[in-house]
Amino acid sequence: MTRRVEQLGAAIQRAVQEVIARDIADPRIGGLITVTGVRISGDQTLATVKISVLPESQQDLTMHG
């Protein structure tokens, strides 16, 4: 993985975490939500964001929201 791709992944991770923390007002979303990683495709057109939700009992409802 190149340095540019790593920097892009880190920037996406920070941006998604900020949106989750500040801009989502859906009442279904609760608990501790953490962005655990970002995987970027080789051509940099797709990013897969990995998210963790605690407690596990709220995971399904939070992901649906």
C-alpha positions as CSV (number, residue, x, y, z in Angstrom):
1,M,0.0,0.0,0.0
2,T,1.4,3.4,-1.0
3,R,1.7,6.3,1.4
4,R,-0.9,8.2,-0.6
5,V,-3.4,5.4,-0.2
6,E,-2.7,5.2,3.5
7,Q,-3.2,9.0,3.9
8,L,-6.4,8.8,1.9
9,G,-7.7,6.0,4.2
10,A,-6.8,7.9,7.3
11,A,-8.6,11.0,6.0
12,I,-11.7,9.0,5.1
13,Q,-11.6,7.3,8.6
14,R,-11.5,10.7,10.3
15,A,-14.3,12.2,8.2
16,V,-16.6,9.2,8.7
17,Q,-15.9,9.2,12.5
18,E,-16.7,13.0,12.6
19,V,-20.0,12.5,10.7
20,I,-21.0,9.7,13.0
21,A,-20.1,11.7,16.1
22,R,-21.7,15.1,15.2
23,D,-24.1,14.9,12.3
24,I,-26.3,11.8,12.7
25,A,-29.5,12.5,14.5
26,D,-31.3,9.1,14.0
27,P,-32.8,7.9,17.2
28,R,-32.0,4.3,16.2
29,I,-28.3,4.9,16.4
30,G,-26.9,4.4,19.9
31,G,-24.0,3.0,21.8
32,L,-20.3,3.5,21.2
33,I,-19.6,3.6,17.4
34,T,-16.0,3.3,16.3
35,V,-14.5,3.3,12.8
36,T,-12.0,0.5,13.1
37,G,-10.5,0.7,9.6
38,V,-10.8,1.7,6.0
39,R,-9.8,-0.4,3.0
40,I,-9.3,1.3,-0.3
41,S,-9.4,-0.5,-3.7
42,G,-6.3,-0.5,-5.9
43,D,-7.8,2.1,-8.3
44,Q,-9.0,4.2,-5.4
45,T,-12.6,4.3,-6.5
46,L,-14.1,2.3,-3.6
47,A,-13.6,2.4,0.1
48,T,-14.8,-0.1,2.6
49,V,-15.3,1.3,6.1
50,K,-15.3,-1.1,9.0
51,I,-17.4,-0.1,12.0
52,S,-17.7,-1.5,15.5
53,V,-20.8,-0.9,17.7
54,L,-20.9,-1.5,21.4
55,P,-22.9,-2.9,23.2
56,E,-23.5,-5.7,20.8
57,S,-27.2,-5.7,21.7
58,Q,-27.6,-2.4,19.8
59,Q,-25.5,-3.4,16.8
60,D,-28.3,-4.5,14.4
61,L,-30.5,-1.4,15.1
62,T,-27.6,1.0,14.8
63,M,-26.4,-0.5,11.5
64,H,-29.9,-0.3,10.1
65,G,-30.1,3.3,11.1
